[in-house]
Amino acid sequence: MVIALAILAIGLTVLVDSQAMAVFMTIDAGKTLNGTYLAQEKMSEAMLRLESEGFREGDIDEEGDFSEFGATDAMGDAPDFGDSFEGYQWAYTIREVDIQVGDIASAADELEGMGGLGSKSEEDGDAAPESRDLMDAGLQPDMLSDMLRPYIREVRVLVWWSEEAPDLEEGCDDCVELVSHVINPSGKIQLPVGG
């Protein structure tokens, strides 16, 4: 009888431990899912800001929490999320992208060698024209980077639910990070008001 009770106690201990782990993992997955939804919401907000205000010089950094989260409907009522998002915080950055243009000549040569630039082969009777790169035309990689910079912005959204802002260099278990890039086809930059 004592041996049977010992086996039952060990079995129940293992069962309770595995159930506690399952509950912990379910709670953690729920927080990650909420964090992902909230990060997507903030990403949409940042994209709408870019669309309405246009591209600006310099970076935009914003941060806050979700204490006032929720839109008002046509009746003027806001949905009541209770304390569902208490402890969640967010930060987003809209910044210029430093585009590193590498050795364009070697990339063009590789594409030509693979037939990507439609060069004629020597078998067709015509020799392929001598390869020229953009530096022959006076364009340096730095110049191309400067020309492309007004057209692209990186939007980076971070949502976390730990006590402190996470250090992304070390990795983060209690956060969600989304990154997107936006293209400004006009290339026009809005100058800050008063500047």
C-alpha positions in Angstrom: 0.0 0.0 0.0 2.8 2.4 0.9 4.6 1.6 -2.4 1.4 2.3 -4.4 0.9 5.6 -2.6 4.5 6.6 -3.3 4.1 5.8 -7.0 0.8 7.8 -7.1 2.4 10.8 -5.4 5.3 10.8 -7.9 2.9 10.4 -10.8 0.7 13.3 -9.5 3.8 15.5 -9.0 4.9 15.0 -12.6 1.3 15.6 -13.8 0.9 18.8 -11.8 4.3 20.0 -13.0 3.6 19.4 -16.6 0.2 21.1 -16.3 1.8 24.1 -14.6 4.3 24.3 -17.5 1.4 24.1 -20.0 -0.4 27.0 -18.3 2.8 29.1 -18.2 3.4 28.5 -21.9 -0.2 29.3 -22.8 0.0 32.6 -20.8 3.3 33.4 -22.5 1.9 32.6 -26.0 -1.1 34.9 -25.2 1.2 37.8 -24.3 3.2 37.3 -27.5 0.0 37.2 -29.5 -1.2 40.4 -27.9 2.2 42.0 -28.4 2.1 41.1 -32.1 -1.4 42.6 -32.6 -0.3 45.7 -30.8 2.9 46.0 -32.8 0.9 45.7 -36.0 -1.4 48.4 -34.8 1.5 50.7 -34.1 3.1 49.9 -37.4 -0.2 50.9 -39.1 -0.2 54.1 -37.1 3.4 55.0 -38.1 2.6 54.2 -41.8 -0.4 56.5 -41.6 1.7 59.2 -40.0 4.2 59.0 -42.9 1.4 59.1 -45.4 -0.3 62.2 -43.9 2.8 64.2 -42.9 5.1 63.0 -45.7 8.8 62.2 -45.3 10.7 64.6 -43.0 14.3 65.3 -42.5 15.8 63.4 -39.5 14.5 60.6 -37.5 11.2 60.4 -35.6 11.2 58.6 -32.3 8.0 58.0 -30.3 7.2 55.8 -27.3 4.4 55.2 -24.8 2.0 52.7 -23.4 -1.4 51.4 -24.3 -3.4 53.0 -21.5 -5.5 55.0 -24.0 -5.6 52.3 -26.6 -8.9 52.0 -28.5 -10.7 54.0 -31.1 -14.0 55.8 -30.6 -16.9 54.5 -32.7 -19.6 56.6 -34.4 -21.5 56.9 -31.1 -18.4 58.4 -29.3 -17.9 55.3 -27.2 -14.5 53.7 -26.8 -14.1 49.9 -26.5 -13.3 48.8 -23.0 -10.2 46.6 -23.0 -10.0 46.8 -19.2 -6.5 46.0 -18.1 -5.8 43.6 -21.0 -2.8 45.7 -22.2 -1.6 46.9 -18.9 2.2 46.5 -18.7 2.6 46.6 -22.5 4.8 49.5 -23.8 5.7 50.5 -27.3 8.4 52.5 -29.2 8.7 53.3 -32.9 11.4 54.9 -35.0 11.0 56.2 -38.5 14.5 56.8 -39.9 16.4 57.5 -43.0 18.0 54.4 -44.5 21.8 54.5 -45.1 22.0 52.5 -48.3 25.4 51.0 -48.9 25.8 50.7 -52.6 28.6 48.2 -53.2 30.7 47.5 -56.2 28.1 48.0 -59.0 30.6 47.1 -61.7 31.2 43.6 -60.4 27.5 43.0 -59.9 26.8 44.1 -63.5 29.5 41.8 -64.7 28.1 38.9 -62.8 24.6 39.6 -64.2 26.0 39.8 -67.7 27.9 36.6 -67.3 24.6 34.9 -66.2 22.8 36.4 -69.2 20.8 38.7 -66.9 21.7 41.8 -68.9 20.9 40.3 -72.3 24.4 40.6 -73.7 25.1 39.0 -77.1 27.4 36.0 -77.1 30.4 35.6 -79.3 28.7 32.6 -80.9 26.1 35.0 -82.4 28.9 36.6 -84.4 28.9 39.8 -82.4 31.3 40.3 -79.5 29.7 41.6 -76.3 30.5 45.3 -75.9 33.1 46.2 -73.3 31.6 46.4 -69.8 31.2 49.9 -68.4 30.3 50.8 -64.9 28.6 53.8 -63.4 32.0 55.2 -62.3 32.9 55.6 -65.9 29.9 58.0 -66.1 31.1 59.9 -63.0 28.7 58.3 -60.5 30.3 57.1 -57.3 28.6 54.7 -54.8 28.3 57.5 -52.3 26.5 59.7 -54.8 24.0 56.9 -55.5 23.4 56.5 -51.7 22.8 60.2 -51.4 20.4 60.1 -54.4 18.4 57.2 -53.0 18.2 58.3 -49.4 15.2 60.7 -49.8 13.1 57.9 -51.2 13.2 55.3 -48.5 12.4 55.2 -44.7 12.7 52.4 -42.3 9.9 52.0 -39.8 10.8 49.9 -36.7 8.2 49.1 -34.0 9.0 47.5 -30.7 6.3 46.3 -28.2 7.4 44.8 -24.9 5.7 43.7 -21.7 8.7 43.4 -19.3 9.6 46.0 -16.6 12.4 47.6 -18.7 12.9 48.3 -22.4 14.6 45.3 -23.9 18.2 45.2 -25.2 17.8 43.8 -28.6 21.5 43.0 -28.9 21.1 40.3 -26.3 17.8 39.0 -27.6 14.3 39.4 -26.1 11.8 36.9 -24.9 9.2 39.5 -23.8 9.0 41.7 -26.9 7.9 41.8 -30.5 9.8 43.8 -33.1 8.5 44.6 -36.6 10.5 46.3 -39.3 9.2 47.7 -42.6 10.4 50.0 -45.4 8.4 52.7 -47.1 9.2 54.2 -50.5 8.5 57.8 -51.2 8.0 57.9 -55.0 8.1 61.7 -55.1 11.4 62.1 -53.2 10.0 65.3 -51.6 11.0 66.0 -48.0 8.8 68.1 -45.7 10.8 70.6 -43.8 10.0 71.0 -40.1 7.7 73.9 -39.4 9.6 77.1 -38.6 12.8 75.6 -40.1 
